[in-house]
Amino acid sequence: MVTPQRAAPEQPAAAGRLPAMNIEPGQTWEMYSRAENRWVSVIVTKIEDGRVTLRYEGLVEFIRVELEDMQTKPEVFRPAT
């Protein structure tokens, strides 16, 4: 006998969580810098294998972060305004 499975109840959006969005090369984002205690501008340069390469705006310095972190950590990443 097969027991029917119930659909999982929909979870409300987590407070502070970013809505689903496309992250694409060329976009400008802001990343919180704990070292500088402020938001800094970064530019998406490449997305590959679930990782995003960001370039600090105005500098030739790069950082790689997880794509999921950019989508789920609004305390660290936010679209530039």
N, C-alpha and C positions, 0 to 999 in steps of 0.2 A: 504494500500500500504506500503510495506516494503522498507525503504531506505537503499541501500547497504552502509556498513561502509567501509571506507578506512582504509587501514593498516597505522598505525602510522609511520611517516618517521623515518628512523634509525637515532639515535643521535650519533654524533661522540663521541668517548671515551673522558671522561673528562680529562683535563690536570692534570697530577700527579696522576691519579687514577691507582691502581694496576690492572693488568690483572686478570681475574678469575683464581683462583687457589685452590687446595685442601689444607686444613689445617688439619693436622693429629697429633695425640699424638706422642711425641718423637721428633718432629721438633724443631729446634732452630730458634728463631726469635729475632729481636731487637725491643725494645720499647723505645721511647724517654721519658726521665725523665726530667720534667721541674725543679724538685727540685735539681737534680744534673747537669742540663744543658748539658746532654750528652745521647748517646744511650747506653742502658744496654741490656745484653743478657737475654732472658727468654726462657723457654722450655715449649712447649705445653704438659700438663699432662692429660687433659680430655676435651672432648667436649660433652655438654649435654644441650638440650633444647635451642639451639641458643646462649649458653654462653660457653666461653672457660676459663679453669683454667690454669694459667701460673705460673711457678715456676721460681723465679730469679735464674740464673745460679750461683752455688756455695753457695747458701743459702737455708735454709728450710723456705722460706717465699713465700706465694702464693698470687695471685691476680686473680679476675674474671673479664672478659671483654666480651663485646658483639662480637659475631662472625662477624657480619656485620661491626663493627668498624675495625676489623683486615683486612677486605677485601676492605674497602673503605677509610681508613684514612692513606695514605702513610706518612703524616707528623708525625704520631704517631707510626705506625707499619710497619716493613719491614722484609722480609725474611733475615736471617743471610747470610752473604757472606763468 
